Amino acid sequence: MDNVILLAEKGTPAWEFGEKIQKHIVGNYHTKEFNLCEIEIIPFRSGEFLPHVSENIRKADIYYIQSSNKDPSKWWVELLLIKDLCLSASVNSLSYVLPNMNWSRQDRKDRSRVPISARALAKSLYSRKTERVITMDLHSPQIQGFHDESVPIDNLYSFPTVVDYIRKNHYNDLENLVIVSPDAGGVGRAMSFLDRMIKANKSDPVTHDYGFAFTHKLRSKPGEIEKMWFVGDVRDKNVLIVDDIYDSGGTLIKCGDKLKDNGANKVLAYGTHGLFTEGTDCILRSFSSVMTSNTHYIKKDGDGKIEVIDMAPSFGEAIYRAQKGISISEMF
């Protein structure tokens, strides 16, 4: 790891995330401490900005950690400029560490004359020195196909960490637990979560039975739900809704209400990337527990009830394995 440099901007969640990654690798592998270097984003009055790294990064293996909390357009342009910065500085390789992959919900052409933005992003990240992209819980697994011809992508899964967290902090809720997908498109994701729960249950002295259900929604337009259907049995059972993104929370709340209407007892929710574009008050009032990760969410005043699960160790493990040529899939 001597040749590795982590890059992040101070004062952003990416810097704190980078410190945790560094701590995980040094603490678990007793490596010589490698550098977490600051990249400065110098703003101009016109709205343009200039990334700058003061330290020497020539011939280094760079892992650039980008905070997804920024405006998505600025987030994308920063990636492009930092790619050019690293190429001009003659780095050995450049890897992007993107805890939440912005633009990933635009992964298909669902009408005429629109871009497939996730594909455009993948193509823009490519360079002769780009080594890989490391992200977590992509909105759609097929997005990885957009990167095959440009730059490999390692899509990490939050489920192992989340299952461990739930078993430690919500053990009493595991009895008669049903895992629920809030839409038909997330069934595969929720089923993978259920499989992880079942595997963890094998080592438990108390055997729990888990069920599965899902809702399906019809949207009238982006962000608005016209109708919702429910498939499954949750009567007199605890429920955990599993999703990849909390946006406004509208779908999540409607899903929770649907489950309660069908007889569910306690309703919990987990979403990897907590955008919370409409705040957290309504969501917190609607659920017994709301969990997210630190891939996107930043705790704000009044959000004390949001349970934040740290995913930096997973990214640290992936970076170490990538650098050493060890399988990343074995983590899961």
Secondary structure as UniProt FT lines:
FT   TURN            2..3
FT   STRAND          4..8
FT   TURN            10..11
FT   HELIX           13..29
FT   STRAND          35..43
FT   TURN            45..46
FT   STRAND          49..53
FT   TURN            58..59
FT   STRAND          61..65
FT   TURN            68..69
FT   HELIX           72..88
FT   TURN            89..90
FT   STRAND          93..98
FT   TURN            102..105
FT   TURN            112..113
FT   HELIX           117..124
FT   TURN            128..129
FT   STRAND          130..136
FT   HELIX           141..143
FT   HELIX           144..147
FT   TURN            148..150
FT   STRAND          153..156
FT   HELIX           159..169
FT   HELIX           171..174
FT   TURN            175..176
FT   STRAND          177..181
FT   HELIX           184..186
FT   HELIX           187..201
FT   TURN            202..203
FT   STRAND          210..221
FT   TURN            222..223
FT   STRAND          224..231
FT   TURN            235..236
FT   STRAND          238..246
FT   HELIX           250..261
FT   TURN            262..263
FT   STRAND          267..274
FT   TURN            277..278
FT   HELIX           281..286
FT   STRAND          289..293
FT   TURN            294..296
FT   TURN            301..302
FT   TURN            304..305
FT   STRAND          306..309
FT   HELIX           312..324
FT   HELIX           329..331
//
